[in-house]
Amino acid sequence: MKQPILVAGANCQEISVAAEFTEGRLDLCPFGGEALVTRERDGDQLVWVYQSIVSGLRLIDSLPN
């Protein structure tokens, strides 16, 4: 079930985004439409896709010296 939330857009304009977990992935659907951003775990990384841009964060156990 998609639950709408309000967030600020580029110009601090409110936009409505629905979030839904699908097959272990978080889909973010602006204005209740199709998923525009997805986020999911892949091993020790958090991978998110925005249109055709793929980014990720790697889990670390401690901060570097």
C-alpha positions in Angstrom: 0.0 0.0 0.0 1.5 3.3 -1.0 1.5 6.0 1.7 1.9 9.6 0.5 4.4 11.8 2.3 5.3 15.5 1.7 8.8 16.5 0.9 10.4 19.7 -0.4 11.3 19.9 -4.1 14.2 21.8 -5.7 12.5 25.2 -5.0 11.2 24.2 -1.6 7.9 23.4 -3.3 5.9 20.6 -1.6 5.6 17.5 -3.6 3.7 14.3 -2.7 5.6 11.1 -2.8 4.3 7.6 -2.2 6.6 4.9 -0.9 6.1 1.2 -1.3 8.2 -1.9 -0.6 8.3 -4.2 -3.6 10.4 -7.4 -3.5 12.8 -6.0 -0.9 13.2 -2.7 -2.7 11.8 0.7 -1.7 10.0 2.4 -4.6 9.4 6.2 -4.4 6.6 7.3 -6.6 6.1 11.1 -6.9 2.6 12.2 -7.2 1.4 8.6 -6.8 2.7 7.6 -10.3 5.3 5.1 -11.4 8.5 4.6 -9.4 11.0 7.3 -10.2 13.5 6.4 -7.5 14.3 2.9 -6.1 16.5 2.0 -3.2 17.7 -1.5 -2.2 20.4 -3.4 -0.4 22.9 -5.3 -2.5 25.3 -7.0 -0.1 27.0 -4.3 2.0 25.8 -1.5 -0.3 22.7 0.6 -0.5 22.0 1.1 -4.2 19.6 3.7 -5.5 18.5 4.4 -9.0 17.1 7.7 -10.2 16.0 7.5 -13.8 19.2 6.1 -15.4 21.6 7.3 -12.7 22.8 4.5 -10.3 24.5 5.5 -7.0 25.5 3.6 -4.0 26.8 3.7 -0.5 29.0 1.1 1.1 28.6 0.0 4.7 31.7 0.5 6.8 32.3 -0.7 10.3 34.4 2.2 11.5 35.6 5.6 10.4 39.0 5.9 8.7 41.8 7.4 10.8 
